[in-house]
């Protein structure tokens, strides 16, 4: 089944609403990643970084290390500067420590739609 961009964005928004209504402790993190992707689509990098930071808080609290690292890496990429670079390096250290070989592919898999300068 193929969706238009508008249909895909509406599915993402609906999914965020549903995720935020559940009691599973890790789902708000995934919802925040989707929100970050929606912010990226709207060309709102500061908002995307805020959502990615919110995702890392949830993922850290629920022990989802790779998801946290992916969100933190994207957050750092959007922030830029020394603080952003520090987040990227810390995230990549976690990923390498977990045996990740292709950091970019893993980041895109776990935090899709948030790649700075990526295809739109």
C-alpha positions in Angstrom: 0.0 0.0 0.0 1.4 3.4 -0.9 0.6 6.6 0.9 1.0 10.2 -0.1 3.2 12.4 2.0 0.2 14.1 3.6 -1.4 10.7 4.4 1.9 9.5 5.9 2.2 12.6 8.0 -1.4 12.1 9.3 -0.6 8.5 10.2 2.4 9.7 12.2 0.3 12.3 14.0 -2.4 9.7 14.8 0.3 7.2 16.0 1.8 9.8 18.3 -1.6 10.4 19.9 -2.2 6.7 20.4 1.3 6.1 21.8 0.8 8.9 24.3 -2.4 7.3 25.6 -0.7 4.0 26.6 0.8 2.9 29.9 3.9 1.4 28.4 6.8 3.4 29.8 8.9 3.4 26.6 6.2 4.5 24.2 6.4 8.3 25.0 10.0 8.1 23.8 9.0 6.6 20.5 6.2 9.2 20.2 8.8 11.9 20.8 11.0 10.5 18.0 7.9 10.7 15.7 7.3 14.3 16.8 10.9 15.1 16.0 10.4 13.7 12.6 7.3 15.8 12.1 9.2 18.9 13.3 12.0 18.0 10.8 9.4 17.8 8.0 8.2 21.3 9.0 11.8 22.5 8.9 11.8 23.3 12.7 15.3 22.1 13.8 15.1 23.6 17.3 11.8 21.9 17.9 13.2 18.6 16.5 16.1 18.8 18.9 13.7 19.4 21.8 11.7 16.3 20.9 14.8 14.3 20.5 16.0 15.4 23.9 12.7 14.3 25.4 13.0 11.0 23.7 16.5 10.4 25.3 15.0 11.1 28.8 12.4 8.4 28.3 14.8 5.9 26.7 17.4 6.5 29.4 14.8 5.9 32.1 13.5 2.7 30.5 17.0 1.3 29.6 16.7 1.4 25.8 20.4 2.4 25.3 20.5 2.2 21.5 17.3 4.2 21.1 18.6 6.8 23.5 21.9 6.9 21.7 20.2 7.3 18.3 18.0 10.1 19.5 21.0 11.8 21.3 23.1 11.6 18.2 20.4 13.2 16.1 19.8 15.9 18.7 23.5 16.7 18.7 23.6 16.9 14.9 20.7 19.4 14.9 22.2 21.4 17.8 25.6 21.7 16.2 28.5 23.5 17.9 30.6 22.0 20.7 27.6 20.9 22.8 26.1 19.1 19.8 29.4 17.5 18.9 29.8 16.2 22.5 26.3 14.6 22.3 27.2 13.0 18.9 30.5 11.6 20.3 28.8 10.3 23.5 26.1 8.6 21.5 28.5 7.0 19.1 30.6 5.7 22.0 27.5 4.0 23.3 26.6 2.5 19.9 30.1 1.2 19.4 30.1 -0.2 22.9 26.9 -2.1 21.9 28.6 -3.5 18.8 27.1 -1.2 16.2 29.2 -1.1 13.1 27.2 1.3 10.9 26.3 4.1 13.2 24.4 6.2 10.6 22.2 3.3 9.4 21.4 2.3 13.0 20.6 6.0 13.9 18.3 6.3 10.9 16.6 3.0 11.8 16.0 4.0 15.4 15.3 7.7 14.9 13.9 7.9 11.3 13.0 11.1 9.6 15.3 13.2 11.7 18.5 13.3 9.6 19.8 16.8 9.1 20.0 17.7 5.5 18.4 14.3 4.6 15.9 13.7 1.8 12.5 15.2 2.2 
